[in-house]
């Protein structure tokens, strides 16, 4: 089981992405990297902001790792939210596209492009649920 969010967790997520025929098809024309910013919630075991970066290219994930905030800001797309909001996404309690439209997840990048790839985004969320995850506020 991998602690969320961590380098180990991101590595397992990348493996899930690259094994997924559904993501390969849904993201076949997607180009661009994306950074997910998990904003600190010290009372929930996340003392500082953490950033997971994925290099998504034509239905595969060429790389993924935990990066510095400065590196994450260089991504074509940056999606940020408090840790507990991301936990809602991972558990399937919050649709990420709806979350962006409602301002629960903050996007820097082209929203119409993200919306056009809603099937790929939803598949990524589904794949997060396949990663054996330990949440810091549940240990």
Buried (B, 14 or more C-beta within 10 A) or exposed (E): EBBBBBBBBBBBBBBBBBEBEBBBEBBEEBEBBBBBBBBBBEEBEBEEBBBBBBBBBEBBBEEBBBBEBEEBEEBBBBBBBBBBBBBBBBEEEBBBBEBBEEEBBBBBBEEEEBEEBBEBBBBBBBBBEBBEBEBBEEE
